[in-house]
């Protein structure tokens, strides 16, 4: 598969707030730069889009150096579905990570995922 931007999305459990949804740039960016954004569900689609725009590397999603822009709407869809899953499984799921989630010019594809049950 070629093209697209590596991102990471996930859910962790905070003892005070419960489920917390995270989005960031994947690969080296999440490990080295810690370019991530967090929200406590429930939140609306506009808030999910703000999460994405808060990323320092958001310009990569807009398309750089001749790359086509990534489908940010598809990434927002994934975040919205992930937060619903986080709320529905709050008592059963401690952690969920999708890394990488490749956001392509059209759509997004999860290449690897991990779910940790409580």
C-alpha positions in Angstrom: 0.0 0.0 0.0 1.4 3.4 -1.0 0.4 6.9 -0.2 -1.3 8.2 2.9 -0.2 9.5 6.3 0.5 7.2 9.3 -1.6 8.0 12.3 -2.5 6.4 15.6 -5.8 6.4 17.3 -6.6 4.8 20.6 -8.4 4.6 23.9 -6.9 4.5 27.4 -8.6 4.4 30.8 -8.0 7.2 33.2 -8.9 6.5 36.9 -10.7 9.9 37.2 -12.2 10.5 33.8 -12.8 6.9 32.5 -12.2 6.3 28.8 -9.9 8.8 27.0 -9.7 9.0 23.2 -6.3 9.8 21.6 -5.3 10.7 18.0 -1.8 11.5 16.7 0.6 11.1 13.9 1.9 7.6 13.8 5.3 6.0 13.5 8.2 8.1 14.7 6.0 11.1 15.3 4.1 9.4 18.2 7.2 7.8 19.7 9.6 10.7 19.4 7.6 13.9 19.1 4.5 12.8 21.1 2.3 14.7 18.7 -1.0 13.6 20.1 -4.3 15.1 21.2 -6.8 13.7 23.8 -10.5 14.1 24.6 -12.9 12.6 27.1 -16.0 11.3 25.5 -18.7 12.0 24.7 -17.8 14.7 22.2 -19.2 15.8 18.8 -17.8 15.7 15.3 -16.6 19.3 15.5 -14.5 18.4 18.6 -13.0 15.4 16.9 -12.0 17.6 14.0 -10.4 20.0 16.4 -8.4 17.1 17.9 -6.9 16.5 14.4 -6.2 20.1 13.7 -4.4 20.5 17.1 -1.7 18.1 15.9 1.6 19.9 15.2 2.0 17.7 12.1 -1.5 18.5 10.8 0.2 20.0 7.6 1.2 16.4 6.7 -2.5 15.5 6.5 -3.1 18.6 4.3 -0.6 17.3 1.7 3.1 18.3 1.6 5.8 18.0 -1.0 3.5 16.9 -3.8 1.5 14.4 -1.7 -2.2 14.4 -2.1 -4.2 15.6 1.0 -5.3 12.9 3.3 -9.0 12.2 3.9 -9.3 14.0 7.2 -13.1 13.3 7.2 -12.3 9.6 7.2 -10.0 10.1 10.2 -12.7 12.0 12.0 -15.1 9.2 11.3 -12.7 6.7 12.9 -12.4 8.9 16.0 -16.2 9.2 16.3 -16.6 5.4 16.0 -13.7 4.8 18.4 -15.3 7.1 21.1 -18.6 5.2 20.8 -16.8 1.9 21.2 -14.9 3.4 24.2 -18.2 4.4 25.9 -20.0 1.1 25.0 -17.1 -1.0 26.3 -15.9 1.2 29.2 -16.2 -1.6 31.7 -14.7 -4.3 29.6 -11.8 -2.5 27.7 -8.8 -1.0 29.4 -6.9 0.0 26.2 -7.3 0.0 22.4 -4.6 1.1 20.0 -4.8 1.3 16.2 -1.3 1.9 15.0 -0.8 2.5 12.2 -4.0 3.8 10.8 -3.1 5.0 7.3 -5.2 7.9 6.2 -5.2 7.8 2.5 -6.4 10.4 0.0 -9.7 8.5 0.1 -10.5 6.6 3.3 -8.4 5.2 6.1 -7.1 1.7 6.7 -6.1 0.1 10.0 -2.9 -2.0 9.6 -2.6 -3.2 13.2 -4.7 -3.0 16.3 -4.4 -4.1 20.0 -7.2 -4.4 22.5 -6.5 -5.0 26.2 -9.5 -6.1 28.3 -10.0 -5.2 31.9 
